Amino acid sequence: MSHRTRTFPVDIKIFCDESCHLEHDPSNAMVFGALACNGEMVKEIDAEIKALRQKHGYVRELKWTKLSRLDFGFYSELFDLLLRNPNLRFKAVIVPEKSLLDHHTFNHGSGNTFYYKIAYYALRDFIEVGKTFRLYLDYMDTLGRTKVAKLKDVLMSRKPKSLEAQTIRSHESQLIQVCDLLIGAICYANRKDISKQSGTKNELVAMIAQKVGHPLNVHTPRHAKKFNLFKIQLQGRQC
């Protein structure tokens, strides 16, 4: 469940989600994504998304696992909103082959330690000295609060003025849901363990790639601000 945070003006709110992150998940790839938004603009963007929902008659929760070809008009306008709004930035870290991970050697035997590493890589470019931040992470399991507290400690090394973090249910946040859709598409584009015969998923991946001007299975330049993909290159069993 969500836990209370102190109330103070927030410069940046960051909505985070993970895909295929569990150690024994059958997917070869995993993704951690973060969608950052000017704190004062979240309500306005929420209202824009709700207006798009009403326009297209889209009433259910927005999730990668609930795609429909009939809703492509909604998806298209949603991504256009993301790309044109100067208050939104997205970054994802891609682990292309989980079988190469060696937690015993590199992560003190803990998959959670690796989780903090990739979350840090996804979030570090958003955390700035002297600004206030709040992280929202999709509630996944009973380790949620422990992970949130540790992640907060790790990110304090970036010297923000203040940083709060909490877990929330995905239905509570439109921007968490947008993040879910993006990382679902990115993870799907990087998977090699499935035949990828879903026409709907293939079309959505192609649509997003066309709109951002970059394939979803290749890392972007480090300086890419609006839509940034960091694909970790593993050589042998490491990280």
Secondary structure, 3 states (H helix, E strand, C coil): CCCCCCCCCCCEEEEEEEECCCCCCCCCCEEEEEEEEEHHHHHHHHHHHHHHHHHHCCCCCCCHHHCCHHHHHHHHHHHHHHHHCCCEEEEEEEECCHHHECHHHHCCCCHHHHHHHHHHHHHCCCCCCCCEEEEEEECCCCCHHHHHHHHHHHHHHHCCCEEEEEEECHHHCHHHHHHHHHHHHHHHHHCCCCCCCCHHHHHHHHHHHHHHCCCCCCCCCCCCCCEEEEECCCCCCEC
